[in-house]
Amino acid sequence: EKKWQAHLTAIYLLGPSGDLGWLLRGLGGAEGTLLAEAAVAHYPSLDRSGARPYLLTDYTLPSNTSWGYVISFNVVYPHFLGSEINVTPQIDFAHDVNGTSPNTIPFVEGRKAVTPSLNFEFMNRWRAQLAYTWYSGGGGNNLLKDRDFLSFNVSCSF
């Protein structure tokens, strides 16, 4: 199946003297990142006659065009409480706005996911993350809507 896909990504680095410095100062952080990404997928010759089966769980036909976006925001707190640990709270939000792709990747119309997380860094070598992901929307095609999860990761770079 021929597929066209386009992405547009914007990254804004927050610093105390930047345009959004007031937000960073209000949150008490040293720096931060705001990321926004929008994507669209288009299948120009998608057969929507119903003659070809697609793997959509609610038996609807996929869309020729589908799109969505992701927004991510974090703030870095270096030397948290006087320690050698940098703490970075982060929130990610993903929304598949319109259309459902033939294989539900990348988009299921109405699907949303929210992931708040806490990231820890010690001496630029040890890292840990605690995150929770909550899925919603998307109707019967969103196979993740009842599979929220909590994760904890630890890594060491050497």
C-alpha positions in Angstrom: 0.0 0.0 0.0 1.5 3.3 -1.0 1.8 5.7 1.9 2.8 9.4 2.2 3.7 10.7 5.6 4.8 14.2 6.7 6.0 15.4 10.1 6.5 18.9 11.5 8.4 19.2 14.7 9.2 22.3 16.8 11.4 22.4 19.9 11.7 25.4 22.2 14.4 25.4 24.8 13.3 27.4 27.8 15.9 29.5 29.6 15.5 32.1 32.3 15.9 35.0 29.9 13.8 33.7 27.0 10.3 34.6 26.0 8.9 32.0 28.3 11.4 32.7 31.1 8.6 33.8 33.3 7.1 30.3 33.2 10.4 28.7 34.0 11.0 31.1 36.9 7.5 30.6 38.1 8.1 26.8 38.2 11.5 27.4 39.9 13.4 25.4 37.3 16.8 26.1 35.6 15.9 25.1 32.1 13.2 23.2 30.2 12.0 22.0 26.9 8.7 22.4 25.0 8.3 20.0 22.1 5.4 19.9 19.6 5.0 17.5 16.7 2.3 17.1 14.2 2.1 14.3 11.6 -0.2 13.3 8.8 -0.4 9.9 6.9 -2.1 9.7 3.5 -2.8 6.5 1.5 -3.6 7.8 -2.0 -4.9 4.6 -3.4 -6.5 3.0 -0.4 -9.2 0.5 -1.3 -12.3 1.5 0.7 -14.7 -0.7 -1.2 -14.8 -3.3 1.6 -13.4 -6.0 -0.7 -10.0 -5.9 1.1 -10.1 -6.8 4.8 -8.3 -4.5 7.2 -7.3 -5.4 10.7 -9.5 -2.8 12.4 -11.1 -4.4 15.5 -14.4 -2.5 15.1 -14.7 -3.6 11.4 -14.9 0.0 10.1 -13.0 1.0 7.0 -9.8 3.0 7.5 -9.3 6.6 6.3 -7.3 7.8 3.4 -5.8 10.6 5.5 -5.2 10.6 9.2 -3.3 13.0 11.5 -2.4 13.7 15.1 0.0 15.6 17.3 2.2 15.2 20.4 3.2 17.8 23.0 5.9 17.3 25.6 7.0 19.6 28.3 9.7 19.3 31.0 11.6 21.4 33.5 15.0 20.6 34.9 15.8 21.1 38.6 19.6 20.7 39.0 21.1 19.7 42.3 17.7 18.9 43.7 17.5 19.8 47.5 21.3 20.4 47.5 22.2 16.9 46.2 24.0 15.8 43.1 20.7 14.6 41.6 19.0 16.5 38.7 15.3 16.0 38.7 13.2 16.5 35.6 9.4 16.2 35.8 7.9 15.8 32.3 4.4 15.5 30.8 3.7 14.1 27.4 0.3 14.3 25.6 -0.5 12.5 22.3 -3.8 12.9 20.4 -4.8 11.2 17.1 -7.2 13.9 16.0 -8.8 12.7 12.7 -8.8 9.5 10.7 -7.7 5.9 11.3 -4.8 4.4 9.5 -5.3 1.0 7.8 -3.1 -0.8 10.3 -3.9 1.6 13.3 -0.3 2.7 13.1 0.3 5.6 13.4 -3.3 6.9 14.0 -6.6 5.8 15.5 -9.1 8.6 15.5 -9.8 10.0 18.9 -7.1 8.1 20.7 -5.2 9.9 23.4 -2.3 9.2 25.8 -1.0 11.1 28.7 2.3 10.3 30.4 3.6 12.2 33.4 7.1 11.1 34.5 9.9 11.9 36.9 13.4 11.6 35.5 16.5 11.5 37.8 20.1 11.9 36.8 23.1 11.4 39.1 26.5 12.6 38.1 25.7 12.3 34.4 26.1 8.6 34.7 23.1 7.1 36.5 19.6 7.7 35.3 16.2 6.6 36.5 12.6 7.2 35.4 9.2 6.7 37.0 6.3 7.1 34.5 2.6 6.3 34.3 0.8 6.2 30.9 -2.9 6.6 30.7 -4.7 5.8 27.4 -8.2 6.8 26.4 -10.5 7.4 23.4 -10.3 5.8 20.0 -13.4 3.5 20.4 -13.0 -0.2 19.6 -9.9 0.4 17.5 -7.8 1.6 20.5 -6.5 -1.7 21.9 -4.5 0.2 24.5 -7.4 2.1 26.2 -7.6 -0.4 29.0 -3.9 -1.0 29.4 -2.6 1.9 31.4 0.8 1.2 32.9 3.4 2.2 35.4 7.1 1.9 34.6 10.4 2.3 36.4 13.7 2.2 34.6 17.3 2.5 35.8 20.4 2.8 33.5 24.1 3.4 33.9 26.3 4.9 31.3 30.0 4.0 31.3 
